[in-house]
Amino acid sequence: MKKNVKANNQLNAFDVDDAERLRQAREVAMRIAFEEGTVSADVVREKFPVVECLHRNAIGSLFKTNEFEFAGIKKSRTPSRKGGIIMTYRLTNDAEAMVRMNYSRFAGK
């Protein structure tokens, strides 16, 4: 059976685009958390509309890194969430120190 190499390459390119968007969104989230103390998916959507190109499940993985920790909950302002509860996050101490050292890179976004 012959593999469809072109289809696999197209899927890989799609994954790279999503991974890059997610990386950029994480940087935006880190800057917001550093400047404002906490961050939520709603705020990242407002400041970085490219996030809307990501699958809704990918948005949830935005904060699943060692840089963020749970800070609390609040009502969502996103119309499709209809006032549902969302989590807010803050930077871990290590991540905050890293942003502080590299702030000029994060501030330009």
C-alpha positions as CSV (number, residue, x, y, z in Angstrom):
1,M,0.0,0.0,0.0
2,K,1.4,3.4,-1.0
3,K,1.5,6.2,1.6
4,N,0.2,9.6,0.8
5,V,3.3,11.6,1.6
6,K,1.8,14.9,0.4
7,A,-1.1,14.6,2.9
8,N,1.3,13.8,5.7
9,N,3.5,16.8,4.9
10,Q,0.4,19.1,4.8
11,L,-0.7,17.8,8.3
12,N,2.8,18.4,9.6
13,A,2.8,22.0,8.3
14,F,-0.5,22.6,10.0
15,D,0.9,21.3,13.3
16,V,3.9,23.6,13.0
17,D,1.6,26.6,12.4
18,D,-0.5,25.7,15.5
19,A,2.6,25.1,17.6
20,E,4.0,28.5,16.6
21,R,0.7,30.3,17.3
22,L,0.6,28.5,20.7
23,R,4.2,29.6,21.5
24,Q,3.3,33.2,20.6
25,A,0.1,33.1,22.7
26,R,2.1,31.8,25.6
27,E,4.5,34.7,25.4
28,V,1.6,37.1,25.3
29,A,0.0,35.3,28.3
30,M,3.3,35.5,30.2
31,R,3.6,39.3,29.5
32,I,0.1,39.9,30.7
33,A,0.5,37.8,33.8
34,F,3.8,39.7,34.6
35,E,2.2,43.1,34.0
36,E,-1.2,42.5,35.6
37,G,-0.6,39.7,38.1
38,T,-3.0,37.2,36.6
39,V,-4.1,36.1,33.2
40,S,-7.0,34.1,31.7
41,A,-7.9,32.7,28.3
42,D,-10.4,35.6,27.8
43,V,-7.6,38.2,28.2
44,V,-5.3,36.4,25.8
45,R,-8.0,36.2,23.2
46,E,-8.6,40.0,23.5
47,K,-4.9,40.9,23.2
48,F,-3.8,38.2,20.7
49,P,-6.7,37.5,18.3
50,V,-4.6,34.9,16.4
51,V,-5.5,32.5,19.2
52,E,-8.9,32.2,17.6
53,C,-7.2,30.3,14.8
54,L,-6.4,27.5,17.3
55,H,-8.8,24.7,18.1
56,R,-10.6,25.5,21.4
57,N,-8.9,22.5,23.1
58,A,-5.5,24.0,22.2
59,I,-6.5,27.2,24.2
60,G,-6.7,25.0,27.3
61,S,-3.2,23.8,26.8
62,L,-2.0,27.4,26.8
63,F,-1.5,27.4,30.6
64,K,-0.3,23.7,30.9
65,T,3.3,24.5,31.3
66,N,5.7,25.0,34.2
67,E,5.5,28.8,33.8
68,F,1.9,29.1,35.1
69,E,0.1,28.1,38.2
70,F,-3.6,28.3,39.2
71,A,-4.6,31.6,40.7
72,G,-8.4,31.5,40.9
73,I,-11.7,31.4,38.9
74,K,-14.0,34.0,37.4
75,K,-16.9,34.3,35.0
76,S,-15.9,34.3,31.3
77,R,-16.7,37.4,29.2
78,T,-16.5,35.4,25.9
79,P,-20.1,35.3,24.5
80,S,-19.8,31.6,23.4
81,R,-19.0,30.7,27.1
82,K,-22.2,32.3,28.3
83,G,-20.8,33.5,31.6
84,G,-19.3,30.1,32.4
85,I,-16.5,29.8,34.9
86,I,-12.9,30.0,33.7
87,M,-9.6,29.7,35.5
88,T,-7.1,32.5,36.0
89,Y,-3.3,31.9,36.3
90,R,-0.2,33.6,37.6
91,L,3.4,33.1,36.7
92,T,5.4,30.8,38.9
93,N,8.4,32.4,40.7
94,D,10.9,30.9,38.2
95,A,8.9,32.1,35.2
96,E,8.5,35.6,36.7
97,A,12.2,35.8,37.2
98,M,12.8,34.7,33.6
99,V,10.4,37.3,32.3
100,R,12.0,40.0,34.5
101,M,15.4,39.2,33.0
102,N,14.1,39.1,29.4
103,Y,11.3,41.7,29.7
104,S,12.4,43.7,26.6
105,R,11.7,40.6,24.5
106,F,8.2,40.1,26.0
107,A,7.3,43.8,26.1
108,G,7.6,44.1,22.3
109,K,4.7,41.8,21.6
